[in-house]
Amino acid sequence: MLPRYVVLDLETTGTDPVHDRITEIAAMRIEDGRVTATWSQLINPQQRIPPFIQQLTGIDDAMVADAPRFGEVLPRLLELLDGAVLVAHNVRFDHGFLKQSAAREGVDLRVKTLCTVRLSRKLYPQQRSHGLDAIMRRHGLQTTARHRALGDVQLLHAWLGVAQAEHGADIVAQAARELMQGSASTPSQLDTPLDSIPDTPGVYLFYGEQDAVLYIGKSVRLRSRVLSHFQADSRSARELRIAQQVRRIDWIETAGEFGALLLEARLVKAQQPLHNRQLRRERGLCAWLLAEDPAARPLLSLARAEAFEPALLPRLFGVYRSRRQAVEHLRELAQRHALCPQALGLEAGKGRCFAQQIGRCNGVCCGLETPQQHAARLQLALAAHRLRIWPYPGPVGVREHDARRDRTDIHVFDHWRHLGTARCDSDVDQLLDQARSAPAQAFDLDTYRLLLSALIDGRRPGLELIHFPPSRR
């Protein structure tokens, strides 16, 4: 098949190469079609083997108690792999564990890989399943040591012999070379050809079983970013889980990075992907609303994002992910600026507050400071956290153009809310008409911050601001 390759299989304590460990290694080195070495070794993982893994593999804690640790057998493994291609069924799994284990010993393992799941899919495209059990049934292969490393290595070697007998050694070798040169890092179960993904700005979506959305991301180079997920999976438990679960990839092109950022934030909130930690829907989003009367008690109340009306923006301070975060920040400001916890609504009671008794409140609670003075100091303390007033007389468009593809997107906003993205002026008119008749959208923190960074605090290159008259709102 290949001049020199090593068929390898591992048994492990779990599926996470960062936290789990190897319990058994088996390898068979083939050179010019001849088996030149066969090696099998139990490994002490230095952690307990879960009961279900013991039941699956037959390897228990007692069997590995006196076995060598991975570092002790690493020289033998490196000797077997020297100058050879690592061949395994779902090679990403085995390669990820080997790379992590070697890294813990200070060794940067670099070896070419070939996945026999993908080779089976290429040679037998008419078949639906390409797991080892399915291959055994399909080709009449047998083993008495399934889920033991050496048994699976021998089974895989036998299948390679069957494939060469059925297709010819040259055909199998050519298929192996194409997989290694093309997309050897692609997950074996992925149905989407990576070369079909454009290397343009946009958003990509990873789907798992039953079209469950696993992850949504953005990039100015979609194909390169998608590939980086699969190249990093051995270093990250999350990337490995994504690579194991992904079944297909979809994408949406945009004119540039600004549009990709907007679209990513919107899709993550709408789809709630399993592996996205950022940009989730902020159900607890809130801000402090300052009372208009300095003598009001409390001076501050929490306003939810859905209540962020344009007229209230001058009196809104800070945007917090939760009530707890908002209260903690207000307590810090009160201590730093000698503000009264009672007046702020952080404490109940009347008369001198406890903070005033220990010298941490200037005394608005007991007449030592006027409500107007206290309210003025509160506004100064909150000034850096005030929500910006919409700086334009009406809606605006942000034109983003990609000359290379001759593509233009116009992102339309009003009072920090993203009304939508248009491709032409007639679409802009439609967006504005719809916004005029539809209920106001809830305030979105990610859109607000993106607009601030792109338009207000520092104009992002390549973006053109378009003003629409207020009458068109």
C-alpha positions in Angstrom: 0.0 0.0 0.0 2.6 2.5 1.2 6.4 1.9 1.3 6.5 2.1 5.1 3.6 2.4 7.5 2.6 1.4 11.0 -0.9 0.0 11.7 -1.6 1.2 15.3 -4.4 1.0 17.8 -4.8 2.3 21.4 -7.0 1.5 24.3 -7.6 4.4 26.7 -9.4 5.4 29.9 -11.8 7.7 27.9 -12.1 9.9 24.8 -10.4 13.1 26.0 -6.7 13.2 25.1 -6.1 16.0 27.6 -7.4 14.3 30.7 -7.6 10.6 29.8 -4.7 8.2 29.4 -3.5 5.3 27.3 -3.9 1.8 28.8 -2.6 -0.3 25.8 -0.7 0.1 22.6 -0.3 -2.2 19.7 1.6 -1.6 16.5 2.5 -3.5 13.4 5.2 -2.0 11.1 5.0 -2.9 7.4 7.8 -2.2 4.9 7.4 -3.0 1.2 4.5 -5.2 1.9 6.2 -7.2 4.7 5.5 -7.2 8.4 8.8 -6.3 10.0 7.7 -5.8 13.6 4.7 -6.4 15.8 4.5 -4.9 19.3 1.9 -4.9 22.0 2.1 -3.4 25.5 -0.2 -2.6 28.4 0.4 0.9 29.9 -0.1 2.1 33.4 -2.3 5.1 32.9 -1.7 6.4 36.5 -5.5 6.9 36.9 -8.5 4.6 37.5 -10.0 2.9 34.5 -13.8 3.6 34.4 -16.0 0.5 34.9 -17.6 0.8 31.4 -14.2 1.0 29.8 -13.1 -2.1 31.8 -16.2 -3.9 30.5 -15.6 -2.8 26.9 -11.9 -3.7 26.7 -11.4 -6.3 29.4 -8.5 -4.2 30.8 -8.9 -3.5 34.5 -6.8 -1.7 37.1 -5.0 -4.8 38.3 -3.8 -5.7 34.8 -2.0 -2.3 34.4 -0.8 -1.9 38.0 2.7 -3.2 37.2 2.8 -2.1 33.6 5.3 0.5 32.4 4.2 4.1 32.1 3.9 5.8 28.7 7.3 7.6 29.0 9.1 4.2 29.5 7.7 2.8 26.2 7.9 6.0 24.2 11.4 5.2 22.8 10.1 1.9 21.4 7.1 3.6 19.8 9.3 6.3 18.2 11.5 3.6 16.8 8.6 1.8 15.2 7.2 5.1 13.8 10.5 6.3 12.4 10.1 7.2 8.7 6.6 5.6 8.5 3.0 6.7 8.1 0.8 6.2 11.1 -2.3 4.2 10.0 -5.3 3.8 12.3 -9.1 3.5 12.2 -10.2 7.0 13.1 -6.6 8.1 13.2 -7.5 11.5 14.8 -8.3 9.7 18.0 -5.1 7.7 18.2 -2.9 10.5 16.9 -4.4 12.9 19.4 -3.7 10.7 22.4 -0.1 9.9 21.2 0.7 13.6 20.6 -0.6 14.6 24.0 1.1 11.7 25.8 4.4 12.5 24.0 4.1 16.2 24.8 3.8 15.4 28.5 7.2 13.7 28.1 8.7 16.7 26.4 8.5 15.1 22.9 6.9 16.9 19.9 5.5 13.9 18.0 5.4 14.6 14.2 4.2 11.9 12.0 2.2 11.6 8.8 -1.2 9.9 9.3 -3.7 8.0 7.2 -7.3 7.2 8.4 -8.6 3.8 7.4 -12.2 5.0 8.0 -11.7 7.5 5.3 -9.9 5.0 3.1 -12.8 2.6 3.4 -15.3 5.4 2.5 -13.2 6.1 -0.6 -12.8 2.5 -1.7 -16.3 1.4 -0.8 -18.5 4.5 -1.3 -21.6 2.4 -1.8 -21.4 1.2 1.9 -23.1 3.2 4.6 -21.0 2.1 7.6 -17.3 2.0 7.9 -16.6 1.1 11.5 -14.5 -2.0 12.3 -17.5 -4.1 13.2 -19.2 -3.3 9.9 -16.0 -4.0 8.0 -15.7 -7.4 9.8 -19.3 -8.3 8.7 -18.9 -7.1 5.2 -15.6 -8.9 4.4 -16.1 -12.0 6.6 -13.2 -11.1 8.9 -12.9 -12.5 12.5 -11.0 -11.8 15.7 -11.2 -13.1 19.2 -9.7 -9.9 20.7 -12.1 -7.1 19.5 -11.5 -3.9 21.5 -8.0 -5.1 22.5 -5.2 -3.1 20.8 -3.4 -6.0 19.1 -6.6 -7.7 18.0 -7.8 -4.5 16.3 -4.4 -4.0 14.7 -4.5 -7.5 13.2 -8.0 -7.0 12.0 -7.2 -3.7 10.3 -4.1 -5.3 8.7 -6.2 -8.1 7.4 -8.7 -5.7 5.9 -6.0 -3.8 4.1 -5.0 -7.1 2.5 -8.6 -7.7 1.4 -8.9 -4.2 0.0 -5.7 -4.7 -2.1 -7.0 -8.1 -3.3 -10.3 -6.6 -4.4 -9.1 -3.3 -5.9 -5.4 -3.9 -6.6 -2.5 -2.7 -4.6 -1.9 0.3 -6.9 -5.5 1.5 -6.6 -5.4 1.3 -2.8 -2.0 3.0 -2.7 -3.3 5.9 -4.9 -6.3 6.3 -2.7 -4.1 6.5 0.4 -1.8 9.1 -1.2 -4.8 11.2 -2.3 -6.1 11.2 1.3 -2.8 12.1 2.8 -2.2 14.9 0.3 -5.7 16.3 0.3 -7.4 16.4 3.6 -5.9 13.8 5.9 -6.9 15.9 8.9 -10.6 15.8 8.0 -12.8 13.9 10.4 -13.6 10.6 8.9 -17.3 10.9 9.3 -17.6 14.4 7.7 -19.7 14.4 4.6 -18.8 18.0 3.4 -15.7 18.2 1.2 -13.4 20.9 2.7 -12.3 22.0 -0.8 -15.9 23.1 -1.4 -15.7 25.7 1.3 -14.7 29.1 -0.1 -11.7 30.9 1.5 -13.7 34.1 1.8 -15.2 36.1 4.7 -18.3 34.6 6.3 -19.8 32.4 9.0 -19.6 28.6 9.2 -21.9 26.2 11.0 -20.9 22.7 12.3 -23.8 20.2 12.4 -23.8 16.8 14.2 -26.2 13.9 14.3 -29.8 14.8 13.4 -28.6 18.2 12.2 -28.0 19.5 15.7 -26.0 22.7 15.6 -22.6 22.1 17.3 -20.7 25.2 16.7 -20.9 28.5 14.8 -17.9 30.6 14.0 -16.7 33.4 11.7 -13.6 34.1 9.7 -12.2 36.3 6.9 -11.0 33.0 5.4 -13.6 30.3 5.9 -11.8 27.2 4.6 -8.6 28.0 6.5 -10.5 28.6 9.7 -12.4 25.4 9.4 -9.2 23.4 8.8 -7.6 25.0 11.9 -10.4 23.4 14.0 -9.3 19.9 12.9 -5.6 20.6 13.1 -6.0 21.8 16.7 -8.1 19.0 18.0 -5.3 17.0 19.7 -4.5 20.1 21.8 -8.0 20.9 22.9 -10.7 18.7 24.5 -13.4 20.9 23.0 -11.9 20.8 19.5 -11.6 17.0 19.7 -15.3 16.7 20.7 -16.3 18.9 17.8 -14.2 16.8 15.4 -15.8 13.6 16.7 -19.3 14.9 16.5 -19.4 16.9 13.3 -21.2 15.4 10.3 -21.6 18.3 7.9 -20.6 21.9 7.5 -22.6 24.8 6.1 -21.5 28.4 5.5 -22.8 31.8 4.7 -20.5 34.3 2.8 -20.3 38.0 3.7 -18.7 41.0 2.1 -16.2 41.3 5.0 -15.3 40.7 8.6 -17.8 43.3 10.0 -20.7 41.4 8.4 -19.4 38.1 9.6 -19.2 39.4 13.2 -22.8 40.6 13.0 -24.1 37.4 11.5 -22.2 35.2 13.9 -23.6 37.0 16.9 -27.2 36.7 15.6 -26.9 33.1 14.6 -25.4 32.0 17.9 -28.2 33.6 19.8 -30.8 32.1 17.6 -29.4 28.6 17.3 -27.7 28.2 20.7 -24.9 25.8 19.5 -23.7 23.2 22.0 -20.0 24.3 21.9 -20.3 28.1 21.7 -19.5 29.7 25.0 -19.6 33.3 23.9 -22.4 35.3 22.2 -25.1 33.3 23.8 -28.5 34.8 24.3 -28.3 37.1 27.3 -31.6 36.5 29.2 -30.3 38.3 32.3 -28.9 41.4 30.5 -29.5 44.5 32.6 -28.3 48.0 33.4 -28.7 50.5 36.2 -31.4 53.1 35.7 -30.7 56.4 37.5 -33.8 58.1 39.0 -34.5 61.7 37.8 -35.1 62.9 41.4 -31.9 63.1 43.5 -34.0 62.5 46.6 -35.6 59.3 45.2 -34.9 56.1 47.1 -33.5 54.0 45.8 -31.6 56.2 43.4 -30.9 53.2 41.1 -33.0 50.4 39.8 -32.2 47.6 37.4 -33.7 47.8 33.9 -33.8 44.7 31.7 -32.5 44.9 28.1 -36.0 44.8 26.6 -36.7 48.1 28.4 -33.7 49.9 27.0 -35.7 52.5 25.1 -33.8 55.3 23.3 -35.2 58.0 25.7 -33.7 56.1 28.7 -30.2 55.8 27.4 -28.9 58.9 29.1 -30.0 57.5 32.4 -28.7 53.9 31.9 -25.3 52.9 33.2 -23.3 49.7 32.6 -24.6 46.6 30.8 -24.3 43.4 33.0 -24.8 39.8 32.2 -26.7 39.2 35.4 -28.3 41.0 38.5 -25.5 39.5 40.6 -22.8 41.1 38.4 -24.6 44.4 38.5 -24.9 44.5 42.3 -21.3 43.5 42.8 -20.1 46.3 40.6 -22.3 48.8 42.3 -21.0 47.8 45.7 -17.4 48.3 44.5 -18.3 51.8 43.2 -20.0 52.6 46.5 -17.0 51.7 48.6 -14.5 53.4 46.2 -16.5 56.7 46.1 -18.0 56.8 49.6 -21.6 56.5 48.3 -24.5 55.5 50.5 -25.6 51.9 50.3 -29.1 52.8 51.6 -29.6 55.6 49.0 -28.4 53.2 46.2 -30.8 50.5 47.4 -28.0 48.1 48.4 -29.2 48.1 52.0 -32.5 48.5 53.8 -33.1 50.8 56.8 -33.2 54.5 57.7 -30.8 56.9 59.4 -27.1 56.5 59.5 -26.0 53.5 57.4 -23.3 51.2 58.6 -20.8 52.5 56.0 -21.2 56.1 57.4 -20.5 54.8 60.9 -17.1 53.4 59.7 -16.3 56.4 57.6 -17.1 55.0 54.1 -20.2 57.1 53.4 -20.3 60.9 53.2 -23.6 60.9 55.1 -26.5 61.6 52.7 -28.4 59.1 54.9 -28.1 61.4 57.9 -28.1 64.9 56.5 -24.3 65.4 56.3 -24.6 65.6 52.5 -27.4 66.9 50.3 -29.2 64.5 48.0 -28.1 66.7 45.1 -24.4 66.4 46.1 -24.7 62.7 46.5 -26.5 62.3 43.2 -23.8 64.3 41.4 -21.0 62.2 42.9 -22.9 59.0 41.9 -23.1 60.3 38.3 -19.4 61.0 38.2 -18.7 57.5 39.6 -21.0 56.0 36.9 -19.9 58.3 34.0 -17.5 55.8 32.5 -20.2 53.2 32.3 -23.0 55.3 30.8 -24.6 53.9 27.7 -23.9 56.0 24.7 -26.8 58.0 23.2 -27.4 57.1 19.5 -25.2 59.7 17.8 -27.1 60.0 14.5 -30.4 61.8 13.7 -31.8 58.8 12.1 -30.9 55.2 10.9 -27.6 54.6 9.3 -26.1 52.0 6.9 -22.7 50.6 7.0 -21.5 49.7 3.5 -19.0 46.9 3.3 -17.5 46.1 -0.1 -15.3 43.3 -1.4 -13.8 44.5 -4.7 -12.3 41.1 -5.5 -15.7 39.4 -5.5 -17.6 42.6 -6.4 -19.9 42.0 -3.4 -21.5 44.8 -1.3 -23.4 44.4 1.9 -25.3 47.3 3.6 -25.8 46.7 7.3 -28.7 48.9 8.6 -28.9 50.1 12.2 -31.1 52.4 14.3 -30.5 53.2 18.0 -27.9 50.5 18.3 -30.2 47.8 16.9 -29.3 45.9 13.8 -32.3 46.0 11.5 -30.8 43.7 8.9 -28.3 43.5 6.0 -29.2 44.5 2.4 -27.6 43.9 -0.9 -29.1 46.9 -2.7 -31.0 50.1 -2.0 -34.4 48.6 -2.5 -33.6 46.1 0.2 -32.7 48.9 2.5 -36.0 50.6 1.9 -37.8 47.3 2.8 -35.8 46.9 6.0 -36.6 50.4 7.1 -40.3 50.0 6.3 -40.4 46.7 8.2 -38.7 48.3 11.2 -41.2 51.2 11.2 -44.2 48.8 11.6 -42.6 46.0 13.7 -42.1 46.1 17.5 -38.7 47.4 18.6 -36.0 44.8 18.9 -34.4 44.1 22.2 -31.1 45.8 23.0 -28.2 43.5 22.0 -24.9 44.1 23.9 -22.7 42.5 21.2 -24.2 44.7 18.4 -23.7 47.8 20.7 -20.1 47.0 21.3 -19.4 46.1 17.7 -20.8 49.4 16.5 -18.8 51.3 19.1 -15.6 49.7 18.1 -16.2 49.9 14.4 -17.8 53.4 14.0 -17.5 55.5 17.2 -14.3 54.8 19.0 -12.3 54.0 15.9 -13.6 53.7 12.3 -12.9 50.2 10.9 -11.1 50.4 7.6 -13.1 49.5 4.5 -16.5 50.6 6.0 -18.5 53.5 4.6 -21.2 55.2 6.8 -24.5 56.1 5.1 -27.0 58.4 6.8 -30.7 57.9 6.2 -33.2 60.7 7.0 -35.2 60.3 10.2 -38.4 60.4 8.1 -37.5 57.0 6.6 -37.4 55.3 10.0 
